[in-house]
Amino acid sequence: MDLLTLNDEVASCRACPRLITWCETVAVEKRAAYADETYWGKPVPGFGDPNAQIAVVGLAPAAHGANRTGRMFTGDRSGDWLYRGLHNAGLANQAESVSIDDGLELNNVWVTSAVKCAPPDNKPTANEQNRCRSKFFGDELAALTNLRVLVALGGIGASAVARHFDISPRPKFGHGVEVPISNQLTLLCSYHVSQQNTFTGRLTEPMLDKIFERAQQLAASPLA
């Protein structure tokens, strides 16, 4: 399945009633700062370069970020960090991601999430994670035919990758952990760009820069 078709299917999915109800409720109630905006309020497709060698896998859309704007990691503090890091690495044409029509373009990187809907309290259930992974994640990765590196932001992103590829034993998550998946594919783990991590200094910009530097090295390495 090609990515455009898959993205349309993602946006129209209603497989998880709890998540759909939450996305739509947030889109109606809104945050005061965005009261005049029309929220996306649906599952959020991946975004980026279809020929990418690097895929960034997050947890899920933010309620007032991607669930509002319709583009992954767009319109929230986590996205500020992510796209600034991608811009520093030469993987994005600009450091900001504020709206779906802001001119942002990605080069050699695809940004997606393990769960396509914004979950209440940022906590998708195990069933919701499994359903989304089996319904979309495999097709998405298969459509990225040049893929060499999966950068997992946080434990749930890493777990989605490990489960999809049936990695055994399951790797223990940690910042900078690398796990060979095949002779052409590597899982590279990073702390999530959440405010919980960035405000406390658990994740710093130099740490994130090193992750994308390493991802590019892996992507450029010769096949075994």
LINHUGI-V913765 format. One record per residue. N is the residue number from 1. RES is the residue in one letter. BURIAL is 1 if it has 16 or more other C-alpha atoms within 10 Angstrom, else 0. D_LAST is the distance of its C-alpha to the last C-alpha in Angstrom with 1 decimal. Layout:
n=(N	N)
res=(RES	RES)
burial=(BURIAL	BURIAL)
d_last=(D_LAST	D_LAST)
This chain:
n=(1	2	3	4	5	6	7	8	9	10	11	12	13	14	15	16	17	18	19	20	21	22	23	24	25	26	27	28	29	30	31	32	33	34	35	36	37	38	39	40	41	42	43	44	45	46	47	48	49	50	51	52	53	54	55	56	57	58	59	60	61	62	63	64	65	66	67	68	69	70	71	72	73	74	75	76	77	78	79	80	81	82	83	84	85	86	87	88	89	90	91	92	93	94	95	96	97	98	99	100	101	102	103	104	105	106	107	108	109	110	111	112	113	114	115	116	117	118	119	120	121	122	123	124	125	126	127	128	129	130	131	132	133	134	135	136	137	138	139	140	141	142	143	144	145	146	147	148	149	150	151	152	153	154	155	156	157	158	159	160	161	162	163	164	165	166	167	168	169	170	171	172	173	174	175	176	177	178	179	180	181	182	183	184	185	186	187	188	189	190	191	192	193	194	195	196	197	198	199	200	201	202	203	204	205	206	207	208	209	210	211	212	213	214	215	216	217	218	219	220	221	222	223	224)
res=(M	D	L	L	T	L	N	D	E	V	A	S	C	R	A	C	P	R	L	I	T	W	C	E	T	V	A	V	E	K	R	A	A	Y	A	D	E	T	Y	W	G	K	P	V	P	G	F	G	D	P	N	A	Q	I	A	V	V	G	L	A	P	A	A	H	G	A	N	R	T	G	R	M	F	T	G	D	R	S	G	D	W	L	Y	R	G	L	H	N	A	G	L	A	N	Q	A	E	S	V	S	I	D	D	G	L	E	L	N	N	V	W	V	T	S	A	V	K	C	A	P	P	D	N	K	P	T	A	N	E	Q	N	R	C	R	S	K	F	F	G	D	E	L	A	A	L	T	N	L	R	V	L	V	A	L	G	G	I	G	A	S	A	V	A	R	H	F	D	I	S	P	R	P	K	F	G	H	G	V	E	V	P	I	S	N	Q	L	T	L	L	C	S	Y	H	V	S	Q	Q	N	T	F	T	G	R	L	T	E	P	M	L	D	K	I	F	E	R	A	Q	Q	L	A	A	S	P	L	A)
burial=(0	0	1	0	0	1	1	0	0	1	1	0	1	0	0	0	0	0	1	1	1	1	1	1	0	1	1	0	0	1	0	0	0	0	0	0	0	0	1	1	1	1	1	1	1	1	1	1	1	1	0	1	1	1	1	1	1	1	1	1	1	1	1	1	1	1	1	1	1	1	1	1	1	1	1	1	1	1	1	1	1	1	1	1	1	1	1	1	1	1	1	1	1	1	1	1	1	1	1	0	0	0	0	1	0	1	1	1	1	1	1	1	1	1	1	1	1	1	1	1	0	0	0	1	0	0	0	1	1	1	0	1	1	0	0	1	1	0	0	1	1	0	1	1	0	1	1	1	1	1	1	1	1	1	1	1	1	1	1	1	1	1	0	0	0	0	0	0	0	0	0	0	1	0	1	1	0	1	1	0	1	0	0	1	1	1	1	1	1	1	1	1	1	1	0	0	0	1	0	0	0	0	1	0	1	0	1	1	1	0	1	1	1	1	1	1	0	1	1	0	0	0	0	0)
d_last=(27.4	27.4	27.6	31.2	32.4	30.6	32.1	35.5	35.1	34.1	37.2	39.5	38.3	41.1	39.5	40.3	44.0	44.1	41.4	43.0	46.4	45.2	43.5	46.7	49.0	47.3	47.5	51.3	52.2	49.9	49.9	52.9	51.0	49.6	52.8	53.2	49.6	48.5	45.7	42.8	43.4	40.7	37.1	34.9	32.0	28.8	28.9	26.8	24.6	23.7	20.7	19.4	15.9	17.6	20.0	22.6	24.2	27.7	30.3	32.9	35.1	37.9	41.4	42.8	39.5	37.4	40.0	42.5	40.5	38.3	35.0	32.5	33.3	36.1	39.5	39.0	38.2	34.7	33.9	35.5	33.0	29.9	30.7	31.9	28.5	26.7	29.2	28.7	25.0	25.9	24.7	28.4	31.3	33.7	34.0	36.3	36.1	39.6	40.1	38.4	40.0	39.5	37.2	33.9	30.8	27.2	24.4	20.8	21.8	23.4	25.8	26.8	28.1	27.9	31.6	33.1	36.7	38.3	39.4	42.6	42.1	38.4	38.0	36.8	37.5	34.9	36.1	35.8	32.2	31.3	33.2	31.6	28.1	28.8	30.7	28.6	25.4	23.3	24.7	24.1	20.3	20.1	22.0	19.5	17.3	15.2	14.7	11.9	14.1	17.2	19.8	22.3	25.8	27.5	27.4	28.3	25.5	23.0	24.8	24.6	20.9	20.7	23.3	21.8	18.5	20.5	18.6	20.4	21.8	22.5	21.4	24.3	24.7	25.0	24.6	21.3	19.7	15.9	14.7	11.1	12.0	9.1	5.4	7.0	10.2	11.9	15.6	17.4	21.1	24.1	27.8	29.5	31.4	34.6	37.9	38.0	35.0	35.7	39.5	39.1	36.6	34.0	31.7	32.4	31.3	29.5	27.5	26.6	25.8	23.3	21.5	21.2	20.2	17.3	16.5	16.4	14.2	11.6	12.3	12.0	8.8	6.4	3.8	0.0)
